[in-house]
């Protein structure tokens, strides 16, 4: 039992939590890309940002981290691979 459950007698909402290491796609806005560039960047969810309400995504191709808010997570693929 968590402290929130003990205080409110309700289960806490954990919908905003994601599985570390799951595949993630960063959405690239129109003003940041050229005409034929991809609309998404593939990466891996690394952690939550310490300074803002965003996610830190590791990009394999560039070997760098991106801190973004507009991210799509593919947790279902990760869960199916472990089943």
N, C-alpha and C positions, 0 to 999 in steps of 0.2 A: 504494500500500500504506500502510495506517495503522500507527501504532506498535503498536496492539493486535494487528493481524494479524502483524506481524513477531515479536512476543514469544510469542504463543500458537499461531501458525500456523493460526488459524481465522478465518473471517469474523466480524466483530462483529455483534451483534444490534441492528438499528435499527428494531424494531417499535414502540418507544415514541416515535419521531420522527414529526411530522406536517407537512403542507405548509402553509406560512404563507399566509394569505388564503383558506383553504378554509372552506366553510360549516360552522358548528358549532351544536349545540343544547345549551343548559344545562338539566340536569334540576333542577326545582324540587321540594324535599322537601315532604311533606304538611303539616308544621307551619309552613311558610313561605307557604302559599297558602290561599285561601278555597275554598269549595265549588265554585264555577263558574269559577275561574281556570284558566288553561292550565297543563299540567304541564311544558311546555318553554318556553324563551326562545330565539328565533333570533338568531344573531350571526355574527361572522366571527373566526376564529382569528387573533390578533394576535402573541402571543409567549408564551414560558414565563415564569412568575412568577420574580422574582429572590429572593423571601424564603421561598417554600414550594414544595412539590411540587404545583404547580397550573398552570393555564393562564390567560392573560389573553385574554378574549373581548370584542370591541367590539360593543356593542349599538347598532344604527342608530337605532332608535326613540327611545331615551332619550339618545343621544349620550353614552354613558358606557362605562367599562370595568368588567368583572366579573372577579374572580379566583375561579375555581372548580375543583374536582377532578372533579366528575361531569359530564363533557362527552362528547357523541357527535359524531364528526367525519364529514363526508360528502366524503371525498377523492375517491371514485369519480366524483361529479358534476363535480368540478373537472378531473379527468384526461380525462373524456369530452369536455368542452367544448373542450379544447385539441387533441384528436385530429382 
